[in-house]
Amino acid sequence: MNSRPIFIASHHRVVVLTGAGISAESGIRTFRDAGGLWENHRIEEVASPEGWAADPGNVWRFYSARRAQARECVPNAAHRALADLESKLGERLELITQNVDDLHERGGSNRVLHMHGQLELSRCEDTACRTQPFLDSRLYFSTEHIARCTCGARIRPHIVWFGEEPFEMRRIKAAVLRCDLFVVVGTSGAVYPAAGLVNLITSRRHDGSTAKAIYVGPEPPLNASSFQEIRLGTACEIVPTLFDCRRSLRDRNGPYESFTE
Ligand code: APR
């Protein structure tokens, strides 16, 4: 299995998309692995607008438990490695996550795009209300105790439920289309549009350069065939040594992966 660091040149743009797998080694359960969240929760009951309409207290119990649990967890070496990559690449790195925990931020990343929302934020359930999502540390365990917005509507988790449109998709697609390297870490490839982003990586782009898509995880994802390379292993095993951003290939001795001419 290829374990050579990937050489990132000074002009390369990188997009990293993370899924629940990057937080697994921090103790946050994934969804579809053995013992995952969807083993003892029905998606339609706790992560859909229909579930919210039927029993908002049940939805809040699910997210309050996750909100409380995430606080007990700490970032791992993979989160910190991506924060280090951001410190070297700056705006040339777009870190997109399907995760709703804040471990990327607590691991040092400042520019994180949460396409499925954030556990630490709540918002008004009324889409016509102008109240912005807000930091909310409260835990709710029954419908009666759900807070109300100033407009009178209920406060809901700032999470993208099944059937709702993920956030910032225009910006995400633009970033993937113009990147030189697309690295996906720890996601089963079961949920779209996130799982379809890799298909935007055309092998040869308009300027003749090539882009590359690499998957990192302990098992191939459902969309494995869309990647040029699969690196099998956990996020903490692979991500900390995955990137090398020194000035040029000449500055190093030893084998490095160069994905462009
Ligand atoms: N390191 C890297 N990857 C791991 C690790 C690890 N230590 N442990 C597990 N994985 C991988 C699994 O192999 C699996 O492919 O993480 C992936 C987790 O897949 P899912 O549980 O399906 O999570 P994810 O792909 O992030 O789910 C996508 O579905 O339920 C919705 O909105 C929710 O954002 C979520 C979306």
Residues whose N, C-alpha, C, O or C-beta is under 5 A from the ligand:
A	BS01	APR	G19 A20 G21 I22 A24 E25 T30 F31 R32 D33 Q98 N99 H116 G186 T187 S188 G189 V191 V216 G217 P218 E219 G233 T234 A235
